[in-house]
Amino acid sequence: MAESNVRPTGIASGEELESYRSLSTLAVLSFVLGLLSLLSFAPVKFFVLFFPPAAIVVGVLALRQLAAAPEVWTGGRLAKLGIGLAVVCAGTSLALKQLNYTRIQREGRVVAEHFLTTLHSGDIEGAFWLRMPTEVREQIKEMVTEELPSQVLEQYGSFRGDLEGWGEAIARGEGTVEFQEVEGVYTIGEQEYASVIFKYQAEQRDLLVLVVATSIIAPDTHNRSWFVKELKFDYQPASYAPKPAGGHGHSH
């Protein structure tokens, strides 16, 4: 009689048993969190602080679960992919953020130093124009005084008033002005801020001067333009909090 090829009922091959393994929920969750780690490139810090670490932690737990009971669970590739996505997204995002931070720090310092150097040389009008975005300066630079908008004239009068005291002493070239540090770098929407501290040494006393350089994107040209938003004499360190520039970013 011919030999039967039918397996006894209730006995399955190794391949069939493997097909019954359950897909690990932790592995799936790690993969989903890894995909959500792509949000790390958004400007919201929460995304890079939450999704990549969560994907890595859950992925590691999934791999431990699989190692402890390989005959029960599957999904190792999903867990590893979730971890890999999290690491790549977090690393790249943080690197880009650091590069952007360094750029704002560098460009803000250049603008602040140029402004204070111009003021210290006695060129008060030149320093005033540096308190406006490039596009605004380009529009009014050829105008005579009588043609200037009343808002600009008011701002100039306010700027001269702000210089009373220590500002006037700096504009007369008294004492020395030295760069101290970039105290902070901030971004609010598309606006960038760099708060730069200088040490002013005069015969009467030494004091700190804060120059806040700000950049905005022009709506017409989409170019980024830097200007000086705020100027504070006798500044107390760590007391500045940025506020969004209104309108064209003029100082009021």
PEHU-V775424 format. One record per pair of residues at least 6 apart in sequence whose C-alpha atoms are under 7 Angstrom apart, sorted by the first residue. I is the first residue (numbers start at 1). GAP is how many residues later the second one is. Records with the same first field share a line. If there is no record, write none. Layout:
I = GAP + GAP
This chain:
21 = 50 + 51 + 52 + 53
22 = 50 + 51 + 52
23 = 50 + 51 + 52
24 = 38 + 49 + 50 + 51
26 = 32 + 33 + 36
27 = 32 + 35 + 48 + 49 + 51 + 52
28 = 50 + 51
30 = 25 + 28 + 29 + 49 + 52 + 53
31 = 47 + 48 + 50 + 51
32 = 50
33 = 18 + 21 + 22 + 49
34 = 18 + 21 + 48 + 49 + 51 + 52
35 = 50
36 = 15
37 = 11 + 14 + 15 + 49 + 52
38 = 51
39 = 8
40 = 7 + 8 + 49 + 50 + 53
41 = 52
48 = 42
52 = 34 + 35 + 38
55 = 27 + 28 + 31
56 = 27 + 30
59 = 20 + 21 + 23 + 24
62 = 17
63 = 13 + 16
66 = 7 + 8
101 = 84
104 = 81 + 90
105 = 77 + 80 + 89
108 = 86 + 105
109 = 73 + 87
111 = 102 + 116
112 = 84 + 99 + 101 + 116
115 = 12 + 15
118 = 8 + 9
119 = 8 + 51 + 52
120 = 50 + 51 + 52 + 53
121 = 50 + 52
122 = 49 + 50 + 51
124 = 47
128 = 28
129 = 8
130 = 97 + 98
131 = 96 + 97 + 98 + 119 + 120
132 = 95 + 117 + 118
133 = 92 + 93 + 94
134 = 91
140 = 8
155 = 97
166 = 67
174 = 28
175 = 25 + 26 + 27 + 28
176 = 24 + 25 + 26
177 = 21 + 22 + 23 + 24
178 = 20 + 21 + 22
179 = 18 + 19 + 20
180 = 17 + 18 + 19
181 = 15 + 16
182 = 12 + 13 + 14 + 15
183 = 12 + 13 + 14
184 = 10 + 11
185 = 8 + 9 + 10
186 = 6 + 7 + 8
187 = 6
188 = 56
190 = 26 + 27
191 = 23 + 24 + 25
192 = 22 + 23 + 24
193 = 19 + 20 + 21 + 22
194 = 18 + 19 + 20
195 = 15 + 16 + 17 + 18
196 = 14 + 15 + 16
197 = 11 + 12 + 13 + 14
198 = 10 + 11 + 12
199 = 8 + 9 + 10
200 = 6 + 7 + 8 + 9
201 = 6
207 = 27
208 = 25 + 26 + 27
209 = 23 + 24 + 25 + 26
210 = 21 + 22 + 23 + 25
211 = 17 + 19 + 20 + 21
212 = 16 + 17 + 18 + 19
213 = 13 + 14 + 15 + 16
214 = 12 + 13 + 14 + 15
215 = 9 + 10 + 11 + 12
216 = 8 + 9 + 10
217 = 6 + 7 + 8
218 = 6
229 = 21 + 22
230 = 21
